[in-house]
Amino acid sequence: MKRSKINTILRESEAFIRSFGYVLPPFADFTPADMKARRSEIGGIVDARLGWDITDYGLGDFEREGLFLFTVRNGNAAALKEGRGMLYAEKIMISRHDQISPMHRHDVKAEDIINRGGGSLCIKLHASAPDGSVDPKAPVSVPTDGIIRRFDAGGVLRLSPGESVTLMPGVWHNFWAEDADVLIGEVSTVNDDLTDNIFAEPIARFSEVEEDEEPYRLLVSDYPDWLAE
C-alpha cells in the first residue's frame, strides 16, 4: 500500500471513530517524531504492538479486502502459560461496506466481536476439520450475547449495533459490513498478530508499504524499522 493511501485511511478512520463518541488513548495522537523522541518511555506501547494497523492482506485492493484496526491494550503471551496477569487485549476496528476480512482462525485467541455502531456486521462461520483446515460440512455453534446459536457450515451471522459474538480458537470466520460501514470492538485473549492468524488462503497479515510521502502516524508494523533501538 502507498503511504499516502494509508495516511488518508488513518484520517478518515479517526473521524469515523469520533463520530460514535469513542475516544482513543493519548498515544493515538503521537506523531512519528513524538515516538522517536520518546522511545525510551514507550516500550510498553512498542513491545505490545499497541496502536494503528491497516492491512490489505498484501492483495492490493483495500476497498475490497482489507481492515482498519487500532490495538488499545494487549497483555503478554508469556503470561498465558502462568494463567495469571494481563491475559487480555482490546481493539477497535472498522469494516467498510462490503469490504471483506478474509477467512481465518486463531490457535490461541478467543475473541468477542462487537458491533459498536453503523450497519450490520456479517460473519461467515466454519468449524475446523481435524487437521485444522476449514470443514466444509460440519455445523458450528457460537455464543451471541450469552445465547448459543447454531449454523450450518458457511452460515452467516448478522450482528446489529450492540450485538456481539464469542469466537473460540479454531472457529473459522470472515466478515464484512452490510448496509454501511461498521465500528467493531474486539475484546480477546492476549493478541499475537505475528503468529496467531491462520488464513484459509496464502495471504499476508501485514501490507508492504510504498513510501511515497511521510507517515502521518506509524503503524504497528512500522515499529521494527522506525523505532529500532
Rosetta blueprint (number, residue, H / E / L):
1 M L
2 K E
3 R H
4 S H
5 K H
6 I H
7 N H
8 T H
9 I H
10 L H
11 R H
12 E H
13 S H
14 E H
15 A H
16 F H
17 I H
18 R H
19 S H
20 F L
21 G L
22 Y L
23 V L
24 L L
25 P L
26 P H
27 F H
28 A H
29 D H
30 F L
31 T L
32 P H
33 A H
34 D H
35 M H
36 K H
37 A H
38 R L
39 R L
40 S L
41 E L
42 I L
43 G H
44 G H
45 I H
46 V H
47 D H
48 A L
49 R L
50 L L
51 G E
52 W E
53 D E
54 I E
55 T E
56 D L
57 Y L
58 G L
59 L L
60 G L
61 D L
62 F L
63 E L
64 R L
65 E E
66 G L
67 L E
68 F E
69 L E
70 F E
71 T E
72 V E
73 R E
74 N E
75 G L
76 N L
77 A H
78 A H
79 A H
80 L H
81 K H
82 E H
83 G L
84 R L
85 G L
86 M L
87 L L
88 Y E
89 A E
90 E E
91 K E
92 I E
93 M E
94 I E
95 S E
96 R L
97 H E
98 D L
99 Q L
100 I E
101 S E
102 P E
103 M E
104 H E
105 R E
106 H L
107 D L
108 V L
109 K L
110 A L
111 E E
112 D E
113 I E
114 I E
115 N E
116 R E
117 G E
118 G E
119 G E
120 S E
121 L E
122 C E
123 I E
124 K E
125 L E
126 H E
127 A L
128 S E
129 A L
130 P L
131 D L
132 G L
133 S L
134 V E
135 D L
136 P L
137 K L
138 A L
139 P L
140 V E
141 S E
142 V E
143 P E
144 T E
145 D L
146 G L
147 I E
148 I E
149 R E
150 R E
151 F E
152 D L
153 A L
154 G L
155 G L
156 V E
157 L E
158 R E
159 L E
160 S L
161 P L
162 G L
163 E L
164 S E
165 V E
166 T E
167 L E
168 M L
169 P L
170 G L
171 V L
172 W E
173 H E
174 N E
175 F E
176 W E
177 A E
178 E E
179 D E
180 A E
181 D E
182 V E
183 L E
184 I E
185 G E
186 E E
187 V E
188 S E
189 T E
190 V L
191 N L
192 D L
193 D L
194 L L
195 T L
196 D L
197 N L
198 I E
199 F E
200 A L
201 E L
202 P L
203 I L
204 A L
205 R L
206 F L
207 S L
208 E L
209 V L
210 E E
211 E L
212 D L
213 E L
214 E L
215 P L
216 Y L
217 R L
218 L L
219 L E
220 V H
221 S H
222 D H
223 Y H
224 P H
225 D H
226 W H
227 L L
228 A L
229 E L
